[in-house]
């Protein structure tokens, strides 16, 4: 998981969200608020609400770590608008923009669903029962719309599981542990294999760029390209072609499946792996990508 970027809502969309949330907040009891949030979520409050959520989904797609890829597992296709704070437990956040991201059905429904834990005043994790108002409002879960997950945990490229970072507070440790447990990010073999594969893909991508940058003429430049890469105007000077190649690869690295792998590569492989150390020495700017 990585922290997502920010997008401002168009004013008319923000107004519609606020109107829907006001209807939830107007209910007198928690149970009625939760029921109203569920009802309104089902029909989005009518045509205006449905139109607003078309725009909301477009913005959430732009925020995805890769093209329509789940922001939790960083692997599967994301099509669900996920409530980070579940609306069943936190109806006051049912129509709050910063409480949304796109997730895949496996993360959203099979794993997370309405499950949530909270932190009490002693920073202990307390499980929230379904359909019961939480006694505490601090959620023991990392919100990548607001929190930076890399402050809490990092991918271990040997085990391909996330390790909790040292030096966290008790509350932060609880947030990280419960996030990993609820989403099962360390238990799914498919994700571990994908993380292994993506490390190789990142290396191949940058290794090709290294070869491109060593090209002494346009023919050598073309030979180094991906066979299906036809984005370049080969009438341009070689120096311009190389600059374009750098920008293309940079965009590819910055918006790529499993960005947690890339973060771990820069933290660990750049200091411990001879082949990665040489690659970063040859193209040092990539360490800032």
N, C-alpha and C positions, 0 to 999 in steps of 0.2 A: 504494500500500500504506500502511496505517496500523497502528499497534499495536493489538492486540486486547485486550479486557478479560480479567478473570480469573474463573474459576469453580472452586470447590472440588469435588472428587469426593465422592460419598457414600462412607462408609468401606468398605462392602462392595465397591464398584466398585474403589476404590483397592487393596484387599486382593487382588482378583482380578488386577489388572494386575501387582502385585508378584509374585504366584505365577507368572504366565506369564513375567515377565522373569527370575525365578529359574531357571526351566527352561532358558532360553536361556543365561544366565550360567554354568550348570553344565557346559555343553559344554566339552571340553578344548581345542579349537582354534578359530581364527577361522572356518575353513570350516564346521565343525560348528555353531558358533553361528549363522552366517548361514543355514545350512540349517534349523536348528531354528526360527529366527525366521520364516522363510518358511512352514514347515509349520504352526506355531501360528497364524500370521496367517490362513492359509487356512481353518482350522476354528475359530479363536478358542479352542482348547483344550477345546471341548465346550459343553454347554448353559449352564453357568455363565458361561463367557467370552462366549458369544453374547449372553446377557442383559445382561452388563456393557457390551458395546459398543452395545446399544440405548440405554442410558442415556448413554454417552459421546457418541453421535451427537446426542442431544437437546441436550446441553450445548454441543456444537460449533455446532449450529444457532443457539443463543442468542448465541454469540460472533460470528456472521457480521456483516460490515459492513452488510448489508441482508438481507432475508428470503431465506435460503438462497442467497446470492450468494457467489461465489468470493472468498476473501480475498487472492488474488494479483492477478487481473486486475480485480476489483471489478465484473465485468460479467455473466458467464455463471452459469447455475444450478450450484450446488455440491452434489454428492452423494457425492463421494469423500472418505474419511478419508485425508488425506495425511500421510506421514511427512516432516517437514521435514528431519531427518537420515535419509536413506534407510536402511531396515533392512538392505539388502544390504551396505552399507559400514559401518553402525553398528548391528550387531545388539544392542548394549548399550542402545540407545534404542528398540528395537522396541515396547516396551510401557511407554513413559514418557509421561505425560499431557501435559506441556509440549511434546512433539514432534508433536502432532497439530493439524491444522486442517482445515476443509472447503475443498475446491478443486473446480473444474470438471474434467471429463475432459481438456479440451484442455491446461490448465495442468499437471495431475497426470500425465497419461500421454503426451500428444503432445510436451510441452516438457520437463518436469522429470524424470519417471520416476526412474531411479536415478542420474541425472547429479549430480555434486557435485564441488566443488573444495575444497581445504584450504589453510591458510596455514602455511608453514614457519617456522622460528625467526627468519628474516630478514623475515618478513611478506610473502614472495613467494607468489603463487598457484601451487599445484601441483595438476594434474589427477589425479583418482583413477581408476584403471582399474577396470572392473567385476570383481567377484568377487575383488578384491585388498584386503587390509587396508590402510587408509590409514596412511601413515607419520607423519602428524600429525593431531591431533584437533580443531584449531580450524577450523571450517567457514567457507569464504568464501561465505557466504550469509546474508542477513538473516532472522532468525527473528522474525516479527511477534507471536509469543506472548510473547517476552521483549524483543526489541529494538524501539526506536521507529524505524520506517523514515523518518520525517520528519527525523531527525537526519542521515540519510545522503543523501537526495535529495529533490527537490521537482519537481512537475509544472510544466513550462513551458507556460503557457496559449496561447502563440503557436504553438509547434511541436506542442503536445500530447504531448510526450515528456518523460520524466523527465531532469532535469539533476542531476549529482552536485554536492553542495554543496562549497564551498571550505572549507579548514581541516581537512579530515579527515586522520587518520593514514593511513599506507600500508596498514595492515591494513583500516581502514574503507573506504577507496577500493576495495580489492580486493573486499570483501564486496558493496559496492553495484554495482560493474561486473559481477560474476559473477551477481548476482541478476537484473539486467536482461537479461543475455545468455542465461542459462538459460531464463528465463520469456518472453523475447522481448517484453517489455512496451513497448518503443519501436518495434517493427517491425510490429505488427499494425494494419492500417488500420481494422479494425472498432473497435478500442479507441480509436483517435484520434478517429474520428467520434463515438463515444459520449461521449467527454470533451467535445467541442465542444458536443454537444447538452445535456449535463448542466449546463454553465455557464449556458445559457439557462434550463433548468428551475429551477435555484437562484434565478436572478434573478426569474423569474415568480412563484415561491413567495413570496419576500420582498416583491416589489412588491404582490402581492395582500394580504399582511399589512399593508403600509403603508396601503393603501386601507381595509382593515377598521378600522384604528386611527383613521382620520380620520372614520369614520362618526358622524353626529350623532344617528341614531335607529336603531331595530331594522330598519326597512325598508332603510335604506342598508347596514346590516350584512349583511343577507341578500343584497342585490344584489352585494356584494363577494365572497361565498363562491363556492367551486367549485360548479357546478350540482348535483353529486351529493353534496355535503357535507351530511349530515343528522344530524350528531353533537350539535347544539346544542339545548338546551331554550330556546326563544325567549321563554318566560315569565320568564326570569331578567332581572335588571337589565343594561343595556347594558355597564356596567363589568365585570361578571362574565363576560359573553360575550366581551369583548375579552381578558380574562385567559386564558380557556380557549383562545381562538384563538392567543394567543402560545405557550402550552404545546404545543398541537397542532403548530404549525409548528416549534417548537424540536425536538420529538421527530422530526419528519419530516426536519429538517436533520441531526440527529445520527445518524440511522439511514437512510441514503440511498445509492443506488448511486453509485459513484465518489466516495467521501469525500476522495480525494486532490485532486479538483477543488475541493472546498470549502476545503480547507487552503490551496491555492494562491490562491484568490480572496481570502482574508483576508490573505495575505502580500503579494500583488502588486496585485490590482485595487483593494483598499481604499486604496491609496496612489497609483495611477496612472490609474485610469479614472474620469472625471467622473460617469458614471451610477452606478457602484458607490459612489464616495465620497459622493454625495448620499444614496444608499439607506442606507448605514451611518450617516450623520449623522442621518437621520430615525429610524432604529431602532438606536441605538448598542449596545444589549445583544447584538445578533446577532453582534458581533465576538467575543464570548466563547463562542459556541456551538460 
